[in-house]
Amino acid sequence: MEEIKSDTKSGNPVILTQEQKAKILGLINSNVTNPPSVKDILDNLFPDKKLDGRSFEGKAVKSIWQH
């Protein structure tokens, strides 16, 4: 699992599941010429939260994108 430093609100690390990683890669690979933004991916993975690339979840998504 991909672990990013602790979320300051809960103190728990942000860990992406294998399913979330697969979903991220699927979203990116579905349109290679115009991939979704980090915000679009976050909205897809965490629909009940208003997150952006600066959030701990956003950093976790970016770390998958860079691998």
C-alpha positions as a Markdown table, in Angstrom:
| # | Residue | x | y | z |
|---|---|---|---|---|
| 1 | Met | 0.0 | 0.0 | 0.0 |
| 2 | Glu | 1.1 | 3.5 | -0.7 |
| 3 | Glu | 1.4 | 5.4 | 2.6 |
| 4 | Ile | 1.8 | 9.2 | 2.8 |
| 5 | Lys | 2.6 | 11.1 | 6.0 |
| 6 | Ser | -0.1 | 11.5 | 8.6 |
| 7 | Asp | -3.3 | 13.5 | 8.0 |
| 8 | Thr | -3.0 | 16.2 | 10.6 |
| 9 | Lys | -6.7 | 16.1 | 11.4 |
| 10 | Ser | -6.8 | 12.4 | 12.4 |
| 11 | Gly | -3.2 | 11.6 | 12.8 |
| 12 | Asn | -3.6 | 8.5 | 10.5 |
| 13 | Pro | -1.6 | 8.0 | 7.4 |
| 14 | Val | -3.4 | 8.2 | 4.1 |
| 15 | Ile | -3.3 | 4.7 | 2.5 |
| 16 | Leu | -4.6 | 4.0 | -0.9 |
| 17 | Thr | -6.1 | 0.5 | -1.5 |
| 18 | Gln | -5.1 | -1.6 | -4.5 |
| 19 | Glu | -8.6 | -0.8 | -5.9 |
| 20 | Gln | -8.0 | 2.9 | -5.5 |
| 21 | Lys | -4.6 | 2.6 | -7.2 |
| 22 | Ala | -6.2 | 0.6 | -10.0 |
| 23 | Lys | -9.0 | 3.2 | -10.4 |
| 24 | Ile | -6.4 | 6.0 | -10.6 |
| 25 | Leu | -4.4 | 4.3 | -13.2 |
| 26 | Gly | -7.6 | 3.4 | -15.1 |
| 27 | Leu | -8.7 | 7.0 | -15.1 |
| 28 | Ile | -5.3 | 8.2 | -16.3 |
| 29 | Asn | -5.0 | 5.5 | -19.0 |
| 30 | Ser | -8.5 | 6.0 | -20.3 |
| 31 | Asn | -7.5 | 9.2 | -22.0 |
| 32 | Val | -3.8 | 9.4 | -22.3 |
| 33 | Thr | -3.8 | 12.5 | -24.5 |
| 34 | Asn | -6.0 | 14.5 | -22.0 |
| 35 | Pro | -5.7 | 12.8 | -18.6 |
| 36 | Pro | -7.9 | 13.9 | -15.8 |
| 37 | Ser | -6.7 | 16.4 | -13.3 |
| 38 | Val | -5.8 | 15.4 | -9.7 |
| 39 | Lys | -9.0 | 17.2 | -8.6 |
| 40 | Asp | -11.1 | 15.1 | -11.0 |
| 41 | Ile | -9.5 | 11.9 | -9.7 |
| 42 | Leu | -10.0 | 13.0 | -6.1 |
| 43 | Asp | -13.7 | 13.8 | -6.9 |
| 44 | Asn | -14.0 | 10.3 | -8.3 |
| 45 | Leu | -12.3 | 8.5 | -5.4 |
| 46 | Phe | -13.6 | 10.6 | -2.6 |
| 47 | Pro | -17.0 | 12.0 | -3.7 |
| 48 | Asp | -18.1 | 13.0 | -0.2 |
| 49 | Lys | -15.0 | 15.2 | 0.4 |
| 50 | Lys | -14.0 | 18.4 | -1.2 |
| 51 | Leu | -10.3 | 17.8 | -1.8 |
| 52 | Asp | -7.6 | 19.2 | -4.0 |
| 53 | Gly | -4.0 | 18.3 | -4.8 |
| 54 | Arg | -2.8 | 20.0 | -1.6 |
| 55 | Ser | -4.6 | 17.6 | 0.6 |
| 56 | Phe | -3.0 | 14.4 | 2.0 |
| 57 | Glu | -5.3 | 12.4 | -0.3 |
| 58 | Gly | -4.2 | 14.6 | -3.2 |
| 59 | Lys | -0.5 | 13.9 | -2.4 |
| 60 | Ala | -1.2 | 10.2 | -2.3 |
| 61 | Val | -2.8 | 10.4 | -5.8 |
| 62 | Lys | 0.1 | 12.4 | -7.1 |
| 63 | Ser | 2.5 | 9.8 | -5.7 |
| 64 | Ile | 0.7 | 7.0 | -7.8 |
| 65 | Trp | 0.8 | 9.2 | -10.9 |
| 66 | Gln | 4.5 | 9.7 | -10.6 |
| 67 | His | 5.3 | 5.9 | -10.5 |
